[in-house]
């Protein structure tokens, strides 16, 4: 993968993951503080704090995904020995 493709992949994953992580962070914060609700069968119920903490952990993971993708796609790979170079002597 060349550098331009790696940059495009990093930007796309950053946009997708940042939108998802922002939404899950807001929902998680609402669940932790007791302000989050969800509708089940037409009845609004408060979100359990455990679900809020799980959403906050999920948002942290989603924030790390573009960082990892950027690291692996944009890092400088070590140069391998070409086919014309002699092999080192065996000892």
C-alpha positions in Angstrom: 0.0 0.0 0.0 1.5 3.3 -1.0 1.4 6.5 1.2 -1.5 8.1 -0.6 -3.7 5.1 -0.2 -2.7 4.8 3.5 -3.6 8.5 4.1 -7.0 8.0 2.4 -7.8 4.9 4.4 -6.8 6.7 7.6 -9.0 9.8 6.9 -12.0 7.6 6.0 -11.7 5.5 9.2 -11.2 8.6 11.3 -14.4 10.2 9.9 -16.4 7.1 10.3 -15.1 6.2 13.8 -15.2 9.7 15.1 -18.9 10.0 14.2 -19.7 6.7 15.9 -17.6 7.4 18.9 -19.1 10.9 19.4 -22.6 9.4 19.4 -21.7 6.5 21.8 -19.8 8.9 24.1 -22.9 11.2 24.4 -25.2 8.2 25.0 -22.8 6.7 27.5 -22.4 10.0 29.4 -26.2 10.3 29.5 -26.5 6.7 30.8 -23.8 7.3 33.5 -25.4 10.5 34.8 -28.9 9.1 34.8 -30.2 11.3 32.0 -30.3 8.6 29.3 -33.5 6.9 28.3 -34.5 4.2 25.8 -37.8 3.2 24.5 -39.0 -0.4 24.9 -42.5 -1.2 23.7 -43.4 2.4 23.6 -42.4 3.0 27.2 -39.5 5.2 28.0 -37.2 3.7 30.6 -34.0 5.0 32.2 -30.7 3.6 30.9 -28.8 1.5 33.4 -25.4 3.0 34.4 -23.7 -0.2 33.4 -24.8 0.4 29.8 -23.5 3.9 30.0 -20.1 2.7 31.1 -20.1 0.1 28.3 -20.9 2.8 25.8 -18.0 5.0 27.1 -15.6 2.1 26.8 -16.8 1.4 23.2 -16.3 5.1 22.3 -12.7 4.9 23.6 -12.1 1.8 21.4 -13.6 3.6 18.4 -11.3 6.5 19.0 -8.3 4.2 19.0 -9.2 2.5 15.7 -8.0 5.4 13.4 -4.9 5.8 15.4 -4.0 2.1 14.9 -4.9 2.2 11.2 -2.8 5.3 10.7 0.1 3.8 12.5 0.2 0.6 10.4 -0.7 2.2 7.1 1.6 5.3 7.3 4.7 3.8 9.1 7.9 3.5 7.2 8.6 -0.1 6.4 12.1 -1.4 6.6 13.8 -1.9 3.3 14.4 -5.6 2.4 17.5 -6.8 0.7 17.2 -6.7 -3.1 17.7 -9.8 -5.2 21.0 -8.5 -6.6 22.8 -8.2 -3.3 25.0 -11.1 -2.2 24.1 -13.2 0.8 26.2 -12.8 3.9 28.7 -15.6 4.5 27.5 -18.6 6.5 29.5 -19.2 9.7 
